[in-house]
Amino acid sequence: MTTPKTVTLDALTLGMELEEFVYGPLSREDFVRYAEASGDDNPIHQDEEYARSQGSPTVFAMGMLNAGYLAHAVSDWFGGPQHLRRYKVRFTTRVWAGDELICSGRIDSIENGVVHVALEARRRGAGPDGLDLPEDEVALKGEAEIVLPE
Amino acid sequence: MAESEITFDLPVTRETVADFALAVGEDNRVFFDPEEARRQGFPDVVAPPTFTVTQIFCVPRDERERRLGANLDYGRVLHGEQEFVYNRLPVAGEVLTGTMRIAKDFTKEGKRGGSMRFVTYESVFTDADGAEVLRAYYTLIETSKDPGS
């Protein structure tokens, strides 16, 4: 268990790249744990046969599992989750068991004390057999607004 | 006849917060340790930023579909976008009131013939005093039956 260090506005500069966080590799057990904790019991994330019947070679991570990890990175970059004012993500590709999730962020603007951050999470891994996936591709793009203590 | 909105209660407990936090790999004490949360000025442990997705426990997909009547074919539906706007994070021990409605529903023609329908569900969460805590926008994309070629 940790407590992130307090971050103040004067520690941030425009265009600053935040420290990359790498989570995973994700496993099917992670998908099951997330299903139980979140209530997202769509079988496409847990049931191999069902996933295939829906045209997917195997199960894949819930989008919100990946978004939860990216929000985790944002919380840790800025000294805790309580500084978030807005968080938005767009899902661009699926994330598979065995993939690592690489979370990165850049300070885009600071206006009236609100820090605007551009976010990205990439999947890195071989991907399932039968799909000829790149080893490393963007799976989520997003943005956050942060208000820090004075 | 579809309803215009669904109202539900979302209880926030230490246990559901800890389970959710662990499921997204969190290790910040503020999600797990009431003493640490109080030291930081919160009444109890804080829920992670995406915690209110657990509203699906209160209003499962089939119920949402039946009552709000978006008439989506889930075999062709993807989760396209998600957004949260915060006044504060929920804390354990409170029961949020959620109000869900369809905020947007439109169809975009694709460049290669197929079309995509975007449906955005908005959920507004308020606390016991009636003050807004946060709101969530959940956007689904329904791809067309005949995606063109």
Interface residues (C-beta under 8 A of the other chain):
Chain A: M1 T2 T3 P4 Y23 D30 R33 Y34 E36 A37 S38 G39 D40 Q54 G63 M64 L65 A67 G68 Y69 A71 H72 V74 S75 D76 G80 P81 Q82 L84 R85 R86 Y87 K88 V89 R90 F91
Chain B: T16 D19 F20 L22 A23 V24 G25 E26 D27 N28 R29 V30 F31 F32 D33 E36 Q40 F42 V46 P48 P49 T50 V53 T54 Q55 I56 F57 P60 G75 L78 H79 G80 E81 Q82 E83 F84 V85 Y86 R88 L89
